Amino acid sequence: MNARTVARTVARTVAPALIALAVGCGGAPQPRASTAPAAPAAPAAARAIFDPSWLVGGTWVARESDTPLGPIPFAFEFRREQDGSVHAHAGDDKKYVDLRFRRDPATQAVVLDEEGALPGVGTVGMTLTPTTVTRDASEWRVAGRPDYVVIQMTRTRAEAMSFVVLVHGKPHVRFALERVTGRPERGAGDAITAMQR
């Protein structure tokens, strides 16, 4: 099974559960504005250092996960778009999770637009700005609501990362992700098999 098939399988089976997690913990869904407001300026170090290019290539597959619904499979394939953003989307028009790293034209900071939709629940979206960026880690927060949602991304190895979401300061979801390219290796195959169940 190739990385593209993995991403499609996850989009059909896992994205709805992730959306339910995000919507369920965040209170009532708030409509997303058609254009995201300018994010506040990120610290100079965050603007200068963060580069999402390392996410592009292959599919990031969860080898481990910890969520309120128990372990669930998860995968994203990040691509560089024509506008320069780095984008990943899982799902369809009615139920999806969408992540986009883009440069905010007003501040020149790289920001993270996160959006999810679930039929009968609604669409939830937010823009997060980097508050901490080092060589191997970044932390993202919602402007004006710094403890509402926090995303922590940490490179644990060249082809692996930890993706943690905190809600109201408490751990909400954690994924240990590994990049899979071409034919997956033995351990990645186990994660792919779990996704098909």
C-alpha positions as CSV (number, residue, x, y, z in Angstrom):
1,M,0.0,0.0,0.0
2,N,1.5,3.4,-1.0
3,A,1.4,6.6,0.9
4,R,-1.4,8.1,-1.2
5,T,-3.7,5.1,-0.4
6,V,-2.9,5.5,3.2
7,A,-4.0,9.2,3.1
8,R,-7.3,8.3,1.3
9,T,-8.0,5.5,3.8
10,V,-7.5,7.9,6.7
11,A,-9.6,10.6,5.1
12,R,-12.6,8.2,5.0
13,T,-12.2,6.6,8.4
14,V,-10.3,8.9,10.7
15,A,-11.1,12.5,9.8
16,P,-14.6,12.4,11.2
17,A,-13.3,11.3,14.6
18,L,-10.7,14.0,14.7
19,I,-13.3,16.6,13.8
20,A,-15.6,15.4,16.6
21,L,-12.6,15.6,19.0
22,A,-11.9,19.2,18.0
23,V,-15.5,20.4,17.9
24,G,-16.5,18.5,21.1
25,C,-13.8,20.1,23.2
26,G,-14.0,23.6,21.9
27,G,-17.6,24.5,22.8
28,A,-20.1,25.5,20.2
29,P,-18.8,25.8,16.7
30,Q,-18.0,29.3,15.6
31,P,-18.4,30.3,12.0
32,R,-15.2,30.9,10.2
33,A,-14.8,34.3,8.5
34,S,-14.3,34.1,4.8
35,T,-10.9,35.7,5.2
36,A,-8.8,35.2,8.2
37,P,-8.0,38.3,10.2
38,A,-4.4,39.3,10.3
39,A,-2.6,37.5,13.1
40,P,-0.6,39.5,15.6
41,A,3.1,39.7,15.0
42,A,5.0,36.5,16.1
43,P,8.2,36.9,18.0
44,A,11.0,37.9,15.7
45,A,12.7,34.6,16.3
46,A,9.6,32.6,15.3
47,R,9.2,34.7,12.1
48,A,12.9,34.2,11.2
49,I,13.2,30.5,11.9
50,F,10.0,28.6,11.3
51,D,9.9,26.9,7.9
52,P,7.3,24.2,7.2
53,S,9.1,22.8,4.2
54,W,10.3,19.8,6.3
55,L,6.7,18.6,6.5
56,V,6.5,18.2,2.7
57,G,7.2,14.7,1.1
58,G,5.6,11.4,2.0
59,T,2.7,10.8,4.4
60,W,3.0,11.4,8.1
61,V,1.4,8.3,9.8
62,A,0.7,7.9,13.5
63,R,2.6,5.0,15.1
64,E,1.0,6.0,18.4
65,S,-2.0,8.1,19.4
66,D,-3.7,9.1,22.6
67,T,-7.1,10.8,22.3
68,P,-10.3,11.1,24.3
69,L,-11.7,8.3,22.0
70,G,-8.7,6.1,22.6
71,P,-6.0,5.3,20.1
72,I,-7.0,6.2,16.5
73,P,-5.1,6.1,13.3
74,F,-4.1,9.4,11.7
75,A,-2.2,10.5,8.6
76,F,-1.6,13.7,6.6
77,E,0.3,14.4,3.4
78,F,1.6,17.9,3.3
79,R,2.1,19.6,-0.1
80,R,3.6,22.9,-1.2
81,E,0.8,24.9,-2.9
82,Q,1.3,27.5,-5.8
83,D,0.8,30.3,-3.3
84,G,3.8,29.1,-1.3
85,S,1.7,27.7,1.6
86,V,2.2,24.1,3.0
87,H,-1.1,22.4,3.0
88,A,-2.7,19.1,4.2
89,H,-6.3,18.1,3.9
90,A,-8.1,14.9,5.0
91,G,-11.8,14.2,4.3
92,D,-14.3,15.5,1.8
93,D,-16.5,18.6,1.4
94,K,-18.7,17.8,4.3
95,K,-16.3,16.3,6.9
96,Y,-12.7,17.2,6.9
97,V,-9.6,18.4,8.8
98,D,-7.5,21.0,7.0
99,L,-4.1,22.4,8.0
100,R,-2.3,25.2,6.1
101,F,1.0,26.9,7.0
102,R,1.1,30.3,5.2
103,R,2.8,33.6,5.4
104,D,0.4,36.3,6.8
105,P,0.8,39.3,4.5
106,A,0.2,41.8,7.3
107,T,2.8,40.5,9.7
108,Q,5.0,38.4,7.5
109,A,4.8,35.7,10.2
110,V,4.1,32.1,9.2
111,V,0.7,31.2,10.7
112,L,-1.2,27.9,10.9
113,D,-4.8,27.9,9.7
114,E,-6.7,24.9,11.1
115,E,-10.2,24.0,10.1
116,G,-12.6,21.1,10.6
117,A,-16.1,20.3,9.6
118,L,-18.6,17.7,10.7
119,P,-22.2,17.4,9.3
120,G,-24.8,18.3,12.0
121,V,-22.1,20.0,14.1
122,G,-20.7,22.7,11.9
123,T,-17.3,24.1,10.9
124,V,-14.7,25.2,13.3
125,G,-11.6,27.1,12.2
126,M,-8.9,29.2,13.8
127,T,-5.6,30.8,13.0
128,L,-2.6,30.0,15.3
129,T,0.6,31.9,15.5
130,P,4.0,30.5,16.5
131,T,4.9,31.6,20.1
132,T,8.0,29.4,20.3
133,V,10.2,28.1,17.5
134,T,13.5,26.3,17.9
135,R,15.4,24.1,15.5
136,D,13.3,21.0,16.4
137,A,10.1,22.3,18.0
138,S,7.4,24.9,17.6
139,E,4.4,25.9,19.6
140,W,1.3,27.5,18.1
141,R,-1.5,29.5,19.9
142,V,-4.7,31.3,19.1
143,A,-4.3,35.1,19.2
144,G,-6.3,36.6,22.1
145,R,-7.0,33.2,23.5
146,P,-3.6,31.8,24.4
147,D,-4.8,28.8,26.4
148,Y,-7.7,27.9,24.3
149,V,-5.9,25.7,21.8
150,V,-2.1,25.1,21.8
151,I,-0.4,22.9,19.2
152,Q,3.1,21.6,19.9
153,M,5.1,20.1,17.1
154,T,8.5,18.5,18.0
155,R,10.8,16.7,15.6
156,T,11.9,13.6,17.5
157,R,14.1,12.2,14.7
158,A,14.8,13.3,11.1
159,E,11.6,11.5,9.8
160,A,9.5,11.5,13.0
161,M,7.6,14.1,15.1
162,S,5.3,14.4,18.1
163,F,2.1,16.4,17.4
164,V,0.3,17.4,20.7
165,V,-2.9,19.5,21.1
166,L,-3.7,21.1,24.4
167,V,-7.2,22.5,25.1
168,H,-7.6,25.0,27.9
169,G,-4.1,24.0,29.1
170,K,-4.8,20.3,29.4
171,P,-3.5,17.5,27.1
172,H,-6.2,16.6,24.5
173,V,-4.6,14.6,21.7
174,R,-1.1,13.3,21.1
175,F,0.3,11.6,17.9
176,A,3.7,10.1,17.4
177,L,4.0,10.5,13.6
178,E,6.5,9.1,11.2
179,R,7.1,10.0,7.6
180,V,6.2,7.1,5.2
181,T,7.4,7.3,1.6
182,G,6.8,4.7,-1.1
183,R,6.5,1.3,0.4
184,P,6.2,1.5,4.2
185,E,8.6,-0.2,6.4
186,R,7.5,-2.9,8.8
187,G,6.5,-0.7,11.7
188,A,4.7,1.8,9.5
189,G,2.8,-1.1,7.9
190,D,1.3,-1.9,11.3
191,A,-0.1,1.6,11.6
192,I,-1.5,1.3,8.1
193,T,-3.2,-2.0,8.9
194,A,-4.7,-0.4,12.0
195,M,-6.1,2.4,9.8
196,Q,-8.0,-0.1,7.6
197,R,-10.0,-1.6,10.5
